[in-house]
């Protein structure tokens, strides 16, 4: 009888061990990097984001539990239907457990809806729309780096503190630009400033001449570029050709990244103001990450953008939560992620709120003059720090249905 009990106990132990192991589906955690590999965001995201995710998987190193991690990737081409098709295939056929990155708000909102109430986690580390932690918040979604509320409000606040109380916007005409302009406008008008006008342009615009002339003739103290990627680069370059850098109007970019500045060159970008959540040369941890990233295959010495840093940080945080819970089911992993509060090596002191918003400091930088730079990617001068609690929309104001 005693022998039978021992056998039964051993069998039960094996069943329990198998059950715990089975919680990691297919015995592997698959993370899908979904972004723009061939279009306007290929430098700020693209294959650099894939390498950042791979770095996170390597640093995770099985989480002390020999958990296998597989990184896959695809190009959403900045089209919601293309991104949705990829996400559904990943979810239903290829058993991808988490999607990360996703620049382009329309694509991000589509992925947010697909992942909702499934076992898939959405790590929206590059999706700018604030709706992900507002009216469209989901128990499956965590949003890292910036969003339209943070970008619009922190940039407007920083400029108004420097006397920039009347504005003109150059805005890309889709959710990203519209959201940033709306948030900045709200802040500006509430705090006694004025918006003197706005010009809209389609994604992928090459000629900004007429729009810049309209902005110049408005006499606004601040010209706000509510766009990103190649659009922002082209606008800054052409503003330089018009001599606007040397004029009384101040050019500020809501979404310019280190890669964009490198592509423009300091002669063109000097004096531009911008807000960022990450800069590779902030401290020893960010410098170590930046140098590792620059040495990765295909990076050719490029330093990481804030979006690529966000892919690394969010992927590693997700994998650590998987290890902590022994499961890659979003219903278990996301609540575990939301328990984290502490130091992130790349983003400083972070908290992951109940609405899925990761809050961390945001920084106002000025682009250095060529003579001030010590070498490639030494481009930013820190002007001020917006603390985490002021950098993002208060949770009570977001309208997230999950927050009672």
VOPAGU-2260 file (C-alpha; in pm, 1 decimal, decimal comma):
REM VOPAGU-2260
SITE   aa  ch    i         X         Y         Z
SITE  UNK   A    0       0,0       0,0       0,0
SITE  UNK   A    1     285,4     233,6      92,5
SITE  UNK   A    2     454,8     161,1    -242,0
SITE  UNK   A    3     131,8     238,3    -427,3
SITE  UNK   A    4     105,3     573,9    -248,3
SITE  UNK   A    5     460,6     657,5    -349,0
SITE  UNK   A    6     388,2     570,2    -711,7
SITE  UNK   A    7      68,5     776,7    -707,0
SITE  UNK   A    8     249,1    1071,1    -548,8
SITE  UNK   A    9     523,7    1053,3    -808,4
SITE  UNK   A   10     265,7    1035,3   -1087,1
SITE  UNK   A   11      79,9    1334,8    -945,2
SITE  UNK   A   12     405,7    1526,7    -923,2
SITE  UNK   A   13     478,0    1453,3   -1290,5
SITE  UNK   A   14     127,6    1565,4   -1389,8
SITE  UNK   A   15     166,9    1890,1   -1194,4
SITE  UNK   A   16     507,5    1957,4   -1346,4
SITE  UNK   A   17     368,1    1891,8   -1693,8
SITE  UNK   A   18      73,2    2122,6   -1627,6
SITE  UNK   A   19     303,5    2405,6   -1518,2
SITE  UNK   A   20     527,5    2354,5   -1820,8
SITE  UNK   A   21     227,3    2345,2   -2053,3
SITE  UNK   A   22     129,8    2697,1   -1945,6
SITE  UNK   A   23     398,1    2824,2   -2181,0
SITE  UNK   A   24     216,1    2744,1   -2504,1
SITE  UNK   A   25     398,4    2521,9   -2754,0
SITE  UNK   A   26     695,1    2519,0   -2511,5
SITE  UNK   A   27     815,2    2846,0   -2666,1
SITE  UNK   A   28     732,1    3214,0   -2619,0
SITE  UNK   A   29     697,8    3378,1   -2960,3
SITE  UNK   A   30     729,1    3754,4   -2983,1
SITE  UNK   A   31     635,2    3917,5   -3312,3
SITE  UNK   A   32     793,1    4251,7   -3402,4
SITE  UNK   A   33     542,2    4426,5   -3628,7
SITE  UNK   A   34     651,9    4752,6   -3783,9
SITE  UNK   A   35     746,7    4951,6   -4091,9
SITE  UNK   A   36    1052,9    4784,3   -4244,9
SITE  UNK   A   37    1042,8    4947,8   -4586,5
SITE  UNK   A   38     875,9    5287,5   -4541,8
SITE  UNK   A   39     902,1    5616,0   -4352,6
SITE  UNK   A   40     972,1    5454,2   -4013,1
SITE  UNK   A   41    1234,3    5203,0   -4124,0
SITE  UNK   A   42    1519,4    5389,6   -3952,0
SITE  UNK   A   43    1345,2    5464,4   -3623,8
SITE  UNK   A   44    1193,5    5114,6   -3607,2
SITE  UNK   A   45    1252,5    4866,3   -3890,5
SITE  UNK   A   46    1514,1    4595,4   -3846,8
SITE  UNK   A   47    1662,6    4789,4   -3556,2
SITE  UNK   A   48    1352,2    4700,5   -3354,8
SITE  UNK   A   49    1398,0    4335,4   -3448,2
SITE  UNK   A   50    1754,4    4346,1   -3318,1
SITE  UNK   A   51    1635,7    4518,0   -2999,0
SITE  UNK   A   52    1383,9    4237,0   -2939,1
SITE  UNK   A   53    1655,9    3979,0   -3002,5
SITE  UNK   A   54    1878,7    4157,2   -2748,8
SITE  UNK   A   55    1598,0    4136,5   -2492,3
SITE  UNK   A   56    1554,0    3763,0   -2557,0
SITE  UNK   A   57    1928,7    3708,3   -2518,0
SITE  UNK   A   58    1941,9    3905,9   -2193,0
SITE  UNK   A   59    1636,1    3719,7   -2062,7
SITE  UNK   A   60    1830,9    3396,2   -2122,3
SITE  UNK   A   61    1545,2    3162,5   -2033,0
SITE  UNK   A   62    1447,8    3353,3   -1720,2
SITE  UNK   A   63    1614,7    3092,9   -1499,7
SITE  UNK   A   64    1356,5    2839,5   -1615,8
SITE  UNK   A   65    1496,2    2741,9   -1956,9
SITE  UNK   A   66    1207,7    2920,5   -2129,7
SITE  UNK   A   67    1263,0    2924,8   -2503,9
SITE  UNK   A   68    1201,8    3252,9   -2686,0
SITE  UNK   A   69    1154,9    3299,0   -3059,2
SITE  UNK   A   70    1154,3    3642,7   -3227,4
SITE  UNK   A   71     963,4    3676,8   -3555,2
SITE  UNK   A   72     892,3    3991,5   -3754,4
SITE  UNK   A   73     685,2    4137,1   -4037,2
SITE  UNK   A   74     627,0    4462,6   -4225,8
SITE  UNK   A   75     280,9    4619,4   -4180,7
SITE  UNK   A   76     353,7    4874,5   -4457,5
SITE  UNK   A   77     166,8    5139,3   -4255,4
SITE  UNK   A   78    -162,4    4980,2   -4361,8
SITE  UNK   A   79    -419,0    4870,6   -4104,6
SITE  UNK   A   80    -550,8    4588,5   -4324,2
SITE  UNK   A   81    -201,3    4448,6   -4382,8
SITE  UNK   A   82    -115,8    4470,6   -4012,9
SITE  UNK   A   83    -446,2    4308,9   -3916,5
SITE  UNK   A   84    -393,6    4018,1   -4155,8
SITE  UNK   A   85     -47,7    3953,6   -4013,4
SITE  UNK   A   86    -172,2    3973,9   -3654,8
SITE  UNK   A   87    -458,6    3730,3   -3719,8
SITE  UNK   A   88    -222,5    3481,3   -3885,3
SITE  UNK   A   89      21,4    3514,5   -3598,9
SITE  UNK   A   90    -256,4    3462,7   -3346,4
SITE  UNK   A   91    -450,3    3180,8   -3515,0
SITE  UNK   A   92    -185,1    2990,7   -3710,2
SITE  UNK   A   93     167,8    3073,5   -3602,1
SITE  UNK   A   94      96,7    3087,8   -3227,9
SITE  UNK   A   95     265,2    3420,9   -3161,4
SITE  UNK   A   96     217,4    3512,7   -2795,5
SITE  UNK   A   97     297,9    3886,3   -2802,8
SITE  UNK   A   98     317,5    4161,0   -3063,8
SITE  UNK   A   99     559,3    4446,8   -3001,1
SITE  UNK   A  100     647,1    4783,5   -3159,4
SITE  UNK   A  101     375,1    4885,8   -3415,9
SITE  UNK   A  102     444,2    5244,0   -3520,5
SITE  UNK   A  103     136,5    5393,5   -3693,4
SITE  UNK   A  104    -170,3    5457,7   -3479,8
SITE  UNK   A  105    -429,6    5314,4   -3718,5
SITE  UNK   A  106    -240,4    4984,6   -3732,0
SITE  UNK   A  107    -192,0    4989,0   -3356,1
SITE  UNK   A  108    -562,7    5039,0   -3288,1
SITE  UNK   A  109    -643,6    4747,7   -3520,4
SITE  UNK   A  110    -396,0    4519,5   -3339,2
SITE  UNK   A  111    -535,3    4635,5   -3006,0
SITE  UNK   A  112    -882,1    4514,7   -3108,0
SITE  UNK   A  113    -756,0    4183,0   -3245,1
SITE  UNK   A  114    -559,1    4099,2   -2930,5
SITE  UNK   A  115    -836,3    4203,3   -2690,4
SITE  UNK   A  116    -960,1    3913,2   -2475,9
SITE  UNK   A  117    -729,7    3660,3   -2645,5
SITE  UNK   A  118    -415,8    3503,8   -2498,1
SITE  UNK   A  119    -200,7    3747,2   -2698,6
SITE  UNK   A  120     -27,6    4044,9   -2536,0
SITE  UNK   A  121      11,9    4372,2   -2725,6
SITE  UNK   A  122     325,0    4567,4   -2629,3
SITE  UNK   A  123     251,4    4898,7   -2801,8
SITE  UNK   A  124     597,5    5045,9   -2762,6
SITE  UNK   A  125     576,9    5273,2   -3069,4
SITE  UNK   A  126     203,3    5332,1   -3116,0
SITE  UNK   A  127     137,4    5699,7   -3050,9
SITE  UNK   A  128    -240,7    5719,1   -3004,3
SITE  UNK   A  129    -346,4    5791,3   -2645,2
SITE  UNK   A  130    -668,3    5597,7   -2703,7
SITE  UNK   A  131    -482,1    5275,7   -2620,5
SITE  UNK   A  132    -491,0    5375,8   -2253,8
SITE  UNK   A  133    -809,2    5582,8   -2289,1
SITE  UNK   A  134   -1139,9    5488,6   -2447,4
SITE  UNK   A  135    -990,1    5186,1   -2630,0
SITE  UNK   A  136    -789,5    5051,0   -2336,5
SITE  UNK   A  137    -759,0    4673,3   -2325,6
SITE  UNK   A  138    -660,1    4418,2   -2060,4
SITE  UNK   A  139    -416,2    4280,6   -2319,3
SITE  UNK   A  140    -226,7    4602,7   -2395,5
SITE  UNK   A  141      74,4    4775,2   -2240,5
SITE  UNK   A  142     186,4    5108,1   -2392,4
SITE  UNK   A  143     550,6    5213,8   -2357,4
SITE  UNK   A  144     750,6    5524,4   -2467,5
SITE  UNK   A  145     544,7    5827,7   -2579,7
SITE  UNK   A  146     184,0    5881,1   -2680,9
SITE  UNK   A  147       0,3    6172,7   -2837,8
SITE  UNK   A  148    -110,5    6319,1   -2503,5
SITE  UNK   A  149     240,1    6308,0   -2357,3
SITE  UNK   A  150     405,1    6431,3   -2675,9
SITE  UNK   A  151     157,8    6715,1   -2726,6
SITE  UNK   A  152     134,9    6831,2   -2367,3
SITE  UNK   A  153     497,0    6801,8   -2257,5
SITE  UNK   A  154     630,5    6969,3   -2571,4
SITE  UNK   A  155     375,5    7250,9   -2554,9
SITE  UNK   A  156     441,6    7302,7   -2183,4
SITE  UNK   A  157     817,8    7313,0   -2230,2
SITE  UNK   A  158     791,5    7566,1   -2513,1
SITE  UNK   A  159     542,2    7787,9   -2333,8
SITE  UNK   A  160     774,6    7802,9   -2033,3
SITE  UNK   A  161    1025,1    7952,3   -2279,1
SITE  UNK   A  162     783,0    8216,5   -2402,2
SITE  UNK   A  163     638,9    8025,1   -2696,4
SITE  UNK   A  164     276,8    8122,6   -2645,9
SITE  UNK   A  165     150,9    8139,4   -3005,7
SITE  UNK   A  166     178,3    7851,0   -3249,5
SITE  UNK   A  167     134,9    7729,7   -3604,4
SITE  UNK   A  168     118,2    7356,6   -3680,2
SITE  UNK   A  169     238,7    7147,4   -3974,4
SITE  UNK   A  170      46,9    6825,2   -3922,7
SITE  UNK   A  171      47,0    6486,8   -4093,1
SITE  UNK   A  172    -316,2    6414,5   -4174,9
SITE  UNK   A  173    -382,1    6088,1   -3992,7
SITE  UNK   A  174    -432,1    5977,0   -3633,0
SITE  UNK   A  175     -74,5    6044,5   -3519,2
SITE  UNK   A  176     -55,7    6408,1   -3626,5
SITE  UNK   A  177    -417,8    6487,2   -3551,5
SITE  UNK   A  178    -383,0    6351,6   -3198,4
SITE  UNK   A  179     -62,9    6542,7   -3124,8
SITE  UNK   A  180    -201,1    6869,5   -3260,7
SITE  UNK   A  181    -526,0    6828,9   -3064,9
SITE  UNK   A  182    -345,5    6760,5   -2736,9
SITE  UNK   A  183     -96,3    7043,6   -2784,4
SITE  UNK   A  184    -373,0    7285,5   -2885,7
SITE  UNK   A  185    -572,8    7194,8   -2577,6
SITE  UNK   A  186    -274,9    7265,2   -2352,4
SITE  UNK   A  187    -180,5    7588,4   -2530,0
SITE  UNK   A  188    -528,2    7740,3   -2519,7
SITE  UNK   A  189    -593,7    7631,8   -2160,6
SITE  UNK   A  190    -274,2    7803,9   -2053,4
SITE  UNK   A  191    -333,2    8136,7   -2223,4
SITE  UNK   A  192    -162,5    8072,1   -2555,8
SITE  UNK   A  193    -297,2    8092,3   -2910,6
SITE  UNK   A  194    -292,9    7868,6   -3215,9
SITE  UNK   A  195    -271,8    8094,0   -3520,3
SITE  UNK   A  196    -319,1    7823,9   -3781,1
SITE  UNK   A  197    -251,1    7473,5   -3903,9
SITE  UNK   A  198    -159,0    7312,4   -4235,5
SITE  UNK   A  199    -227,7    6944,5   -4300,4
SITE  UNK   A  200     -26,9    6717,9   -4529,6
SITE  UNK   A  201     -48,9    6350,0   -4630,8
SITE  UNK   A  202     194,4    6085,2   -4507,4
SITE  UNK   A  203     501,1    6074,3   -4731,3
SITE  UNK   A  204     504,3    6442,0   -4837,4
SITE  UNK   A  205     823,3    6554,9   -5013,2
SITE  UNK   A  206     750,7    6924,0   -5076,1
SITE  UNK   A  207     673,0    7141,7   -4772,6
SITE  UNK   A  208     750,2    7476,9   -4937,5
SITE  UNK   A  209     398,4    7619,5   -4946,8
SITE  UNK   A  210     315,4    7492,9   -4597,4
SITE  UNK   A  211     630,9    7642,4   -4449,8
SITE  UNK   A  212     561,5    7975,7   -4617,1
SITE  UNK   A  213     214,0    7976,4   -4461,6
SITE  UNK   A  214     367,9    7902,3   -4121,9
SITE  UNK   A  215     627,6    8173,3   -4170,3
SITE  UNK   A  216     370,5    8434,9   -4271,3
SITE  UNK   A  217     160,0    8356,2   -3962,3
SITE  UNK   A  218     432,5    8521,4   -3747,2
SITE  UNK   A  219     376,0    8251,1   -3484,3
SITE  UNK   A  220     657,6    8227,2   -3232,8
SITE  UNK   A  221     657,1    7847,4   -3254,4
SITE  UNK   A  222     614,5    7624,5   -3559,0
SITE  UNK   A  223     519,1    7278,7   -3435,6
SITE  UNK   A  224     591,6    6978,1   -3656,6
SITE  UNK   A  225     321,5    6725,2   -3571,2
SITE  UNK   A  226     462,1    6454,1   -3795,4
SITE  UNK   A  227     742,0    6196,8   -3791,6
SITE  UNK   A  228     995,3    6002,4   -3995,0
SITE  UNK   A  229    1072,2    6121,7   -4346,6
SITE  UNK   A  230     797,1    6386,7   -4325,0
SITE  UNK   A  231     962,4    6555,7   -4027,8
SITE  UNK   A  232    1307,1    6529,1   -4187,7
SITE  UNK   A  233    1188,7    6689,7   -4511,3
SITE  UNK   A  234    1011,8    6969,1   -4323,4
SITE  UNK   A  235    1322,4    7052,1   -4116,9
SITE  UNK   A  236    1551,1    7041,5   -4421,4
SITE  UNK   A  237    1328,6    7274,7   -4621,6
SITE  UNK   A  238    1284,5    7508,3   -4324,1
SITE  UNK   A  239    1662,8    7536,5   -4319,7
SITE  UNK   A  240    1665,8    7620,9   -4689,4
SITE  UNK   A  241    1423,8    7907,0   -4615,8
SITE  UNK   A  242    1653,0    8035,2   -4340,0
SITE  UNK   A  243    1390,3    7972,2   -4073,7
SITE  UNK   A  244    1648,2    7841,5   -3825,0
SITE  UNK   A  245    1797,6    8188,7   -3802,2
SITE  UNK   A  246    1467,5    8375,3   -3782,9
SITE  UNK   A  247    1255,8    8478,0   -3485,0
SITE  UNK   A  248    1032,7    8169,6   -3511,1
SITE  UNK   A  249    1132,1    7855,8   -3320,2
SITE  UNK   A  250    1093,7    7518,7   -3488,9
SITE  UNK   A  251     994,2    7235,5   -3256,1
SITE  UNK   A  252     950,6    6870,4   -3351,7
SITE  UNK   A  253     707,1    6653,8   -3160,4
SITE  UNK   A  254     840,4    6324,7   -3297,3
SITE  UNK   A  255    1198,7    6347,7   -3419,4
SITE  UNK   A  256    1437,1    6066,6   -3331,5
SITE  UNK   A  257    1815,5    6038,8   -3313,1
SITE  UNK   A  258    1817,3    5852,9   -3646,9
SITE  UNK   A  259    1636,0    6142,7   -3810,9
SITE  UNK   A  260    1888,1    6393,2   -3676,5
SITE  UNK   A  261    2174,4    6176,0   -3801,4
SITE  UNK   A  262    2016,9    6163,6   -4145,7
SITE  UNK   A  263    1970,3    6541,2   -4158,0
SITE  UNK   A  264    2310,3    6628,5   -4016,9
SITE  UNK   A  265    2375,4    6882,8   -3742,4
SITE  UNK   A  266    2418,1    7170,1   -3984,6
SITE  UNK   A  267    2052,2    7129,3   -4082,7
SITE  UNK   A  268    1909,5    7016,9   -3747,6
SITE  UNK   A  269    2096,8    7251,5   -3511,3
SITE  UNK   A  270    1879,7    7448,7   -3274,4
SITE  UNK   A  271    1573,2    7228,0   -3324,4
SITE  UNK   A  272    1386,7    7151,0   -3002,6
SITE  UNK   A  273    1233,4    6811,3   -2935,7
SITE  UNK   A  274    1109,8    6584,4   -2660,0
SITE  UNK   A  275    1232,0    6226,8   -2617,7
SITE  UNK   A  276    1184,3    5949,2   -2362,1
SITE  UNK   A  277    1525,5    5794,3   -2427,1
SITE  UNK   A  278    1868,7    5913,3   -2537,6
SITE  UNK   A  279    2158,4    5673,1   -2568,9
SITE  UNK   A  280    2405,4    5911,7   -2400,6
SITE  UNK   A  281    2212,5    5983,6   -2080,6
SITE  UNK   A  282    2404,8    5757,2   -1837,8
SITE  UNK   A  283    2622,5    5447,1   -1816,1
SITE  UNK   A  284    2330,5    5206,0   -1868,8
SITE  UNK   A  285    2197,8    5381,7   -2178,8
SITE  UNK   A  286    2549,4    5414,4   -2321,4
SITE  UNK   A  287    2618,8    5044,6   -2268,9
SITE  UNK   A  288    2294,4    4953,3   -2442,4
SITE  UNK   A  289    2359,7    5198,0   -2725,7
SITE  UNK   A  290    2705,5    5060,8   -2796,0
SITE  UNK   A  291    2580,7    4700,5   -2791,0
SITE  UNK   A  292    2299,3    4791,2   -3026,1
SITE  UNK   A  293    2534,2    4973,3   -3264,4
SITE  UNK   A  294    2747,9    4659,2   -3290,6
SITE  UNK   A  295    2455,2    4432,5   -3380,5
SITE  UNK   A  296    2428,1    4275,6   -3728,5
SITE  UNK   A  297    2313,5    4529,6   -3985,9
SITE  UNK   A  298    2324,1    4828,0   -3750,3
SITE  UNK   A  299    2657,3    4958,3   -3882,1
SITE  UNK   A  300    2726,7    5178,2   -3582,3
SITE  UNK   A  301    2376,0    5329,8   -3560,4
SITE  UNK   A  302    2256,3    5427,5   -3215,8
SITE  UNK   A  303    1906,6    5317,9   -3109,0
SITE  UNK   A  304    1600,2    5539,7   -3128,1
SITE  UNK   A  305    1361,7    5573,5   -2835,6
SITE  UNK   A  306    1123,5    5340,7   -3018,9
SITE  UNK   A  307    1389,2    5072,3   -3053,8
SITE  UNK   A  308    1482,4    5112,9   -2687,9
SITE  UNK   A  309    1112,4    5074,2   -2608,7
SITE  UNK   A  310    1100,9    4744,5   -2797,7
SITE  UNK   A  311    1389,6    4614,8   -2587,3
SITE  UNK   A  312    1246,2    4735,8   -2255,7
SITE  UNK   A  313     889,4    4617,7   -2317,2
SITE  UNK   A  314     997,1    4278,6   -2456,4
SITE  UNK   A  315    1224,7    4213,5   -2158,5
SITE  UNK   A  316     956,1    4324,5   -1911,7
SITE  UNK   A  317     708,5    4091,0   -2082,1
SITE  UNK   A  318     947,6    3795,1   -2074,1
SITE  UNK   A  319    1027,4    3856,6   -1707,4
SITE  UNK   A  320     653,3    3848,4   -1632,2
SITE  UNK   A  321     620,3    3520,5   -1826,4
SITE  UNK   A  322     899,5    3372,2   -1614,9
SITE  UNK   A  323     743,7    3499,6   -1293,0
SITE  UNK   A  324     404,0    3342,7   -1368,5
SITE  UNK   A  325     513,1    3039,2   -1573,1
SITE  UNK   A  326     262,6    3136,9   -1843,5
SITE  UNK   A  327     247,7    3335,1   -2166,4
SITE  UNK   A  328    -128,8    3389,4   -2143,6
SITE  UNK   A  329    -204,4    3763,5   -2150,7
SITE  UNK   A  330    -467,1    3726,1   -1878,4
SITE  UNK   A  331    -184,2    3625,6   -1644,1
SITE  UNK   A  332     115,5    3807,9   -1790,2
SITE  UNK   A  333     -29,5    4160,1   -1824,1
SITE  UNK   A  334    -148,9    4182,9   -1460,7
SITE  UNK   A  335     196,7    4064,2   -1355,0
SITE  UNK   A  336     360,3    4336,7   -1564,3
SITE  UNK   A  337     138,7    4595,5   -1395,2
SITE  UNK   A  338     288,1    4507,0   -1056,7
SITE  UNK   A  339     626,6    4645,8   -1161,7
SITE  UNK   A  340     748,2    4970,7   -1016,3
SITE  UNK   A  341    1115,9    5058,1   -1012,9
SITE  UNK   A  342    1425,2    5135,2   -1217,7
SITE  UNK   A  343    1439,2    5046,2   -1584,1
SITE  UNK   A  344    1791,4    5066,1   -1724,5
SITE  UNK   A  345    1681,3    5258,6   -2032,5
SITE  UNK   A  346    1382,5    5466,5   -1916,3
SITE  UNK   A  347    1464,2    5540,6   -1553,3
SITE  UNK   A  348    1201,5    5514,1   -1282,0
SITE  UNK   A  349     892,4    5350,7   -1431,3
SITE  UNK   A  350     547,7    5245,0   -1315,0
SITE  UNK   A  351     301,4    5038,1   -1518,0
SITE  UNK   A  352     -47,1    5164,8   -1440,8
SITE  UNK   A  353    -376,1    4979,9   -1431,9
SITE  UNK   A  354    -478,7    5134,7   -1766,2
SITE  UNK   A  355    -169,6    4983,3   -1931,1
SITE  UNK   A  356      26,0    5310,7   -1954,4
SITE  UNK   A  357     393,8    5288,2   -1861,1
SITE  UNK   A  358     496,1    5620,3   -1709,4
SITE  UNK   A  359     855,4    5744,7   -1705,4
SITE  UNK   A  360    1034,8    6079,0   -1740,4
SITE  UNK   A  361    1035,2    6269,9   -2070,8
SITE  UNK   A  362    1315,2    6508,3   -2165,9
SITE  UNK   A  363    1332,6    6834,7   -2360,9
SITE  UNK   A  364    1645,3    6847,1   -2576,3
SITE  UNK   A  365    1802,2    7095,9   -2813,0
SITE  UNK   A  366    2002,5    6976,2   -3112,3
SITE  UNK   A  367    2367,6    7075,8   -3076,1
SITE  UNK   A  368    2558,2    7296,4   -3315,4
SITE  UNK   A  369    2818,8    7106,8   -3520,4
SITE  UNK   A  370    3100,9    7261,6   -3315,7
SITE  UNK   A  371    2945,6    7132,7   -2991,2
SITE  UNK   A  372    2930,5    6768,2   -3100,6
SITE  UNK   A  373    3217,9    6535,5   -3011,2
SITE  UNK   A  374    3129,5    6277,8   -3274,8
SITE  UNK   A  375    2855,4    6073,0   -3444,8
SITE  UNK   A  376    2530,1    6059,2   -3246,0
SITE  UNK   A  377    2649,3    6314,9   -2988,2
SITE  UNK   A  378    2359,4    6537,3   -3083,8
SITE  UNK   A  379    2142,8    6634,7   -2785,5
SITE  UNK   A  380    2170,0    6896,9   -2510,9
SITE  UNK   A  381    1937,3    6832,1   -2217,2
SITE  UNK   A  382    1731,7    7142,5   -2137,0
SITE  UNK   A  383    1479,0    7009,8   -1886,3
SITE  UNK   A  384    1323,9    6693,2   -1744,2
SITE  UNK   A  385     949,9    6638,5   -1718,4
SITE  UNK   A  386     893,2    6394,7   -1427,9
SITE  UNK   A  387     692,2    6079,3   -1492,1
SITE  UNK   A  388     391,0    6191,4   -1291,4
SITE  UNK   A  389     355,0    6505,3   -1505,5
SITE  UNK   A  390     461,8    6361,2   -1840,4
SITE  UNK   A  391     153,7    6146,9   -1904,2
SITE  UNK   A  392    -221,5    6198,0   -1891,3
SITE  UNK   A  393    -363,5    6136,0   -1543,5
SITE  UNK   A  394    -532,6    5798,2   -1539,3
SITE  UNK   A  395    -859,9    5945,1   -1412,8
SITE  UNK   A  396    -881,2    6169,0   -1722,4
SITE  UNK   A  397    -830,3    5898,1   -1984,9
SITE  UNK   A  398   -1178,0    5746,6   -1985,2
SITE  UNK   A  399   -1045,3    5389,0   -1974,8
SITE  UNK   A  400   -1345,5    5160,2   -1909,0
SITE  UNK   A  401   -1126,6    4925,4   -1701,3
SITE  UNK   A  402   -1070,8    5198,9   -1440,6
SITE  UNK   A  403   -1361,7    5221,5   -1202,1
